[in-house]
Structures are given as structure tokens and as C-alpha cells.
Amino acid sequence: MFTGARDGTGRLWNVRDGSPATPPLSIGTGLVRGQISPDGRLVATAGSMSARLWDLRSGEFLGVMFRHDSWTTEVRFSADSNR
């Protein structure tokens, strides 16, 4: 499970025991939504006029995928996790 907090962080949780599965991801203000890729390797986050991509194993920020003139409210992966 992926959650976002008001402090600008996101985190992946182990649903078996409720423990954190990653270090906190420093998303920044305005996190609206997070989507885990079908293969479980990545998470995309939406908010603050951008979509960002993260490696779930390491918690590493991979980059800003898109920038918009207004709020980004949705992110999705293709079924094969390639888009």
C-alpha cells in the first residue's frame, strides 16, 4: 500500500505486518495521488503540477515525468508497466 502525508512524504507499507517497506519518499507539497506499477518496481506520484517517478526498492527519485500548468490529479501505468 502507498500513502501520502501532509508533511510532503509518501511511503510504501508492508500490508502483512504494517511496517514501512521503504524509507519516506520526499514528494513535496501537494501530493494528490500515488500509483504503484503492476510489476511493483515503481511508484508514480501526482500533484503540485507534476508527475514524478520513484524506485520502490531504493526509494530513489527517478525524475519528473511531466509538468503541467495546473494541478496533476491522476497517474496511471500501462498493464505491462512500460508506460
Buried (B, 14 or more C-beta within 10 A) or exposed (E): EBEBEEEBBBBBBEEEEEEEBBEBBEBBEBBBBBBBBEEEEBBBBBBBBBBBBBBBEEBEBEEEBEEEEEEBEEBEBEEEEEE
